Amino acid sequence: MKLEPGGGAEEACRNRVKNAWMSFNKLGPILTTRGVSMRLKGKFYRMCVQRVMVYGSETWPMRVEEIRRLERAERMMIRWMCGVTLKDRCKSEELRKRLDIEDVADVVRKSRLGWFGHLERKDEGDWVSACRNMVVPGNAGKGRPRKRWRDVVEDDLKKGRLDRSLAKDRDRWKAQIMGKTSDLCEHGKRDVK
């Protein structure tokens, strides 16, 4: 994944959408055929197309434009899979429920928060932590600075009302960002009652 010289992710996002369309077209006979069940189409889409679309996005400093680009591509694919046109006036949320898939913006947000948790659990002496907390000396240019990955994560934490301190505990953090309660015991196995 190549980020732009100024730190943006526009080109990376465009490439991911292009690759997702290539995967979608390869799977066209399965994803666009009327006789195939919607749940099966959704499963194939999640595994083979949506994953291609969001690959590497956990490290992007995403702006609203990039999120919209991903959502726009996903909406077109979903309508095509469901055999629905814009004239049919069906909401995208309803079509996603039929296919049992999650919105691409939520998938990106959860993977970004998962990566954030991974970085928070790193040792303080680790070079990744040193780079992440590094401050570059010098004067800032005119105008608003480019959006940084850290800024996007802070927005995610505020919007989700997430407790940053839980990131040190992997299981609890994963349960918190996935929106589920954790019923795992100490060793990662489910309690049997």
C-alpha positions as CSV (number, residue, x, y, z in Angstrom):
1,M,0.0,0.0,0.0
2,K,1.6,3.2,-1.1
3,L,0.7,6.4,0.8
4,E,1.1,9.8,-0.9
5,P,4.1,12.0,-0.2
6,G,2.0,14.3,2.0
7,G,0.6,11.3,3.9
8,G,-2.8,11.0,2.2
9,A,-4.5,7.8,1.2
10,E,-6.5,8.9,-1.9
11,E,-4.4,6.9,-4.4
12,A,-4.3,3.8,-2.2
13,C,-8.1,4.0,-1.8
14,R,-8.6,4.3,-5.6
15,N,-6.4,1.2,-6.1
16,R,-8.3,-0.8,-3.5
17,V,-11.7,0.0,-5.2
18,K,-10.2,-0.9,-8.6
19,N,-9.0,-4.2,-7.2
20,A,-12.3,-4.9,-5.5
21,W,-14.1,-4.4,-8.8
22,M,-11.8,-6.8,-10.5
23,S,-12.6,-9.4,-7.8
24,F,-16.3,-8.7,-8.1
25,N,-16.2,-9.2,-11.9
26,K,-14.3,-12.5,-11.5
27,L,-17.0,-13.7,-9.2
28,G,-19.8,-12.2,-11.3
29,P,-21.4,-15.6,-12.2
30,I,-21.9,-16.3,-8.5
31,L,-22.6,-12.8,-7.3
32,T,-25.0,-11.6,-10.0
33,T,-27.0,-14.8,-10.8
34,R,-30.6,-14.7,-9.7
35,G,-30.8,-18.3,-8.5
36,V,-28.1,-18.1,-5.8
37,S,-29.2,-17.3,-2.2
38,M,-28.6,-13.8,-0.9
39,R,-26.8,-15.1,2.2
40,L,-24.4,-17.1,0.0
41,K,-23.8,-14.0,-2.2
42,G,-23.1,-12.0,0.9
43,K,-20.6,-14.5,2.2
44,F,-18.7,-14.5,-1.0
45,Y,-18.8,-10.8,-1.2
46,R,-17.5,-10.4,2.4
47,M,-14.7,-12.9,1.9
48,C,-13.6,-12.1,-1.6
49,V,-14.5,-8.6,-2.5
50,Q,-14.9,-6.5,0.7
51,R,-11.7,-7.9,2.1
52,V,-9.9,-6.8,-1.0
53,M,-11.5,-3.4,-0.8
54,V,-10.4,-2.7,2.8
55,Y,-7.0,-4.4,2.6
56,G,-4.4,-2.2,4.4
57,S,-7.0,0.5,5.3
58,E,-6.3,0.2,9.0
59,T,-3.2,2.3,8.5
60,W,-4.8,5.0,6.2
61,P,-5.5,8.5,7.5
62,M,-8.9,8.4,5.9
63,R,-10.8,11.5,5.0
64,V,-14.5,11.7,4.3
65,E,-13.8,11.5,0.5
66,E,-12.1,8.1,0.8
67,I,-14.9,6.7,3.0
68,R,-17.4,7.9,0.5
69,R,-15.5,6.3,-2.4
70,L,-15.5,2.9,-0.7
71,E,-19.2,3.2,0.2
72,R,-20.2,4.3,-3.3
73,A,-18.4,1.3,-4.8
74,E,-20.0,-1.0,-2.3
75,R,-23.5,0.3,-2.9
76,M,-23.2,-0.3,-6.6
77,M,-22.0,-3.8,-6.0
78,I,-24.8,-4.5,-3.6
79,R,-27.4,-3.3,-5.9
80,W,-26.0,-5.4,-8.7
81,M,-26.0,-8.5,-6.5
82,C,-29.6,-7.9,-5.4
83,G,-30.7,-7.2,-9.0
84,V,-32.0,-3.8,-7.9
85,T,-31.7,-0.4,-9.7
86,L,-31.9,3.1,-8.3
87,K,-35.4,3.4,-9.8
88,D,-36.6,0.6,-7.4
89,R,-36.0,3.0,-4.5
90,C,-34.6,0.3,-2.1
91,K,-32.4,1.5,0.8
92,S,-28.9,0.3,1.0
93,E,-29.3,-0.8,4.6
94,E,-32.2,-3.1,3.6
95,L,-30.1,-4.6,0.8
96,R,-27.2,-5.1,3.3
97,K,-29.5,-6.9,5.7
98,R,-30.7,-9.2,2.8
99,L,-27.0,-10.1,2.1
100,D,-26.0,-10.1,5.8
101,I,-23.0,-7.8,5.3
102,E,-21.7,-5.0,7.3
103,D,-21.2,-1.4,6.0
104,V,-17.6,-1.0,4.6
105,A,-17.1,2.1,6.8
106,D,-17.8,0.0,9.9
107,V,-15.4,-2.7,8.7
108,V,-12.7,-0.1,8.2
109,R,-13.3,1.5,11.5
110,K,-13.2,-1.8,13.4
111,S,-10.0,-2.9,11.6
112,R,-8.4,0.5,12.4
113,L,-9.3,0.2,16.1
114,G,-8.0,-3.3,16.1
115,W,-4.7,-2.1,14.7
116,F,-4.7,0.7,17.3
117,G,-5.1,-1.8,20.1
118,H,-2.2,-3.9,18.7
119,L,0.0,-0.8,18.7
120,E,-1.1,0.1,22.3
121,R,0.0,-3.3,23.5
122,K,3.5,-2.9,22.1
123,D,6.3,-2.3,24.6
124,E,7.4,1.3,25.2
125,G,10.9,0.5,24.0
126,D,9.7,-0.9,20.7
127,W,10.7,1.1,17.6
128,V,7.1,1.2,16.4
129,S,6.1,2.9,19.6
130,A,9.0,5.3,19.3
131,C,8.0,6.2,15.8
132,R,4.3,6.5,16.7
133,N,5.0,9.0,19.5
134,M,7.7,10.9,17.6
135,V,7.3,14.7,17.2
136,V,8.9,16.2,14.1
137,P,10.6,19.6,14.9
138,G,10.0,22.6,12.7
139,N,7.3,25.1,11.7
140,A,4.0,23.9,10.4
141,G,3.0,25.2,7.0
142,K,0.1,27.6,6.3
143,G,-3.5,26.3,6.5
144,R,-5.0,23.3,8.2
145,P,-2.6,20.3,8.5
146,R,-3.4,17.1,6.7
147,K,-5.4,14.5,8.6
148,R,-3.2,12.1,10.4
149,W,-3.9,8.5,11.3
150,R,-3.9,9.4,15.0
151,D,-6.6,12.1,14.4
152,V,-8.8,9.5,12.7
153,V,-8.4,7.1,15.6
154,E,-9.2,9.8,18.1
155,D,-12.4,10.5,16.2
156,D,-13.2,6.7,16.2
157,L,-12.7,6.6,20.0
158,K,-14.9,9.6,20.6
159,K,-17.7,8.4,18.3
160,G,-17.7,4.9,19.7
161,R,-17.3,6.1,23.3
162,L,-14.5,3.6,23.7
163,D,-12.3,3.4,26.7
164,R,-8.7,3.7,25.5
165,S,-7.3,2.0,28.6
166,L,-9.0,-1.3,27.6
167,A,-6.7,-1.6,24.5
168,K,-4.0,-3.2,26.8
169,D,-6.3,-6.2,27.3
170,R,-6.7,-7.9,23.9
171,D,-9.9,-9.8,24.5
172,R,-11.8,-7.0,26.2
173,W,-10.6,-4.5,23.5
174,K,-11.8,-6.8,20.7
175,A,-15.1,-7.3,22.4
176,Q,-15.5,-3.6,22.9
177,I,-14.8,-2.6,19.2
178,M,-16.9,-5.5,17.9
179,G,-19.8,-4.4,20.0
180,K,-20.1,-7.8,21.8
181,T,-19.7,-8.8,25.4
182,S,-16.8,-11.1,26.0
183,D,-17.7,-14.5,27.4
184,L,-14.1,-15.8,27.1
185,C,-12.3,-17.2,30.0
186,E,-8.7,-16.5,30.8
187,H,-7.1,-18.7,28.1
188,G,-9.4,-17.8,25.2
189,K,-11.7,-20.7,25.5
190,R,-15.4,-20.3,26.2
191,D,-16.7,-21.1,29.6
192,V,-18.7,-24.3,29.5
193,K,-21.6,-24.4,32.0
